[in-house]
Structures are given as C-alpha cells and as structure tokens.
C-alpha cells in the first residue's frame, strides 16, 4: 500500500474529518500562542531603569554606610556626607559606563 507523507492512501479522497481536525488544531495552537505570549520589555526602558538604579542606589548605599560608620565613631555628619558624595560619584561613573555600552551587550540583554 503506497502512502504519501501525510499517511493517507493517495487513491482515496482526503478525509474531511482529518482536514477539520488539522484546522482546529492550528487555530487552537495560534490562540494558545497568543494567550501565553510574554510581552517583551522596551530596551530603552530597561536602560532607564538601570541608570535610575545606579543614580539612586549608589548614593543611598554610601549614605547608609556613612551613617553606620558615624554612629560607631560618634562623628555624625562627617562620614555620612563623605560616603554620600562618594556614592554619588560612583553612580555617575556607572551611568557613564552604561551609556558607553552598545545596546544589547549589557547584563540582562537576553532577558
């Protein structure tokens, strides 16, 4: 018995039930793909979030570390301000480094 790649006998007419089943499966697969599709983040938004994180996180981290050193040493504004400005400088350097990185080459580029 000769069969083609669909598994049907070429001498017999195509079965309407199989065609209907194929159409329904394809339609359901398209609907499932639409339903489970994960929206992609805008790359410019991802870069903006990284820059904001550097500009806020570095000074905040430096201020917290400086406050901790000041509370241990008893010299309240000295290390707090010093570490705050140092953190701001680190944040600016990180922003400059990120801005020189070509799009799509940074961490999380495939995320």
C-alpha positions, -999 to 999 in steps of 0.1 A, spaced: 0 0 0 16 33 -11 11 63 12 23 98 9 39 118 37 5 126 53 -1 89 59 -32 87 37 -37 65 7 -33 86 -24 -60 68 -43 -87 76 -17 -102 111 -13 -89 131 16 -109 126 48 -129 158 57 -126 149 94 -88 150 93 -88 183 75 -112 197 100 -91 183 129 -59 199 114 -77 233 110 -89 232 146 -55 222 160 -38 250 141 -64 275 153 -60 263 189 -22 265 187 -24 301 174 -48 310 202 -26 294 228 5 312 215 -13 345 218 -26 337 253 8 326 266 29 352 248 52 371 271 54 408 263 89 420 257 102 449 277 112 480 258 150 482 257 151 519 263 130 514 295 154 487 307 184 511 302 165 538 320 158 515 350 195 506 352 205 543 351 179 552 378 191 523 399 227 535 397 219 571 404 197 563 434 213 531 448 249 542 449 243 574 470 217 557 492 242 528 498 270 553 505 248 573 529 238 542 548 274 530 552 285 565 562 257 568 588 268 534 602 304 545 605 293 578 620 271 561 646 300 538 656 326 566 656 304 593 671 312 618 643 277 621 628 278 643 597 314 636 586 314 601 572 277 603 562 283 633 539 317 619 527 302 585 517 271 601 503 291 622 479 314 592 472 283 572 463 270 599 440 304 599 422 303 561 418 267 564 405 277 590 379 307 568 368 284 538 365 260 558 344 288 569 321 300 533 318 265 521 309 260 549 284 291 538 265 279 501 264 263 493 230 226 484 232 220 447 238 255 439 252 250 446 289 238 423 316 203 410 311 204 417 274 186 384 266 162 387 295 
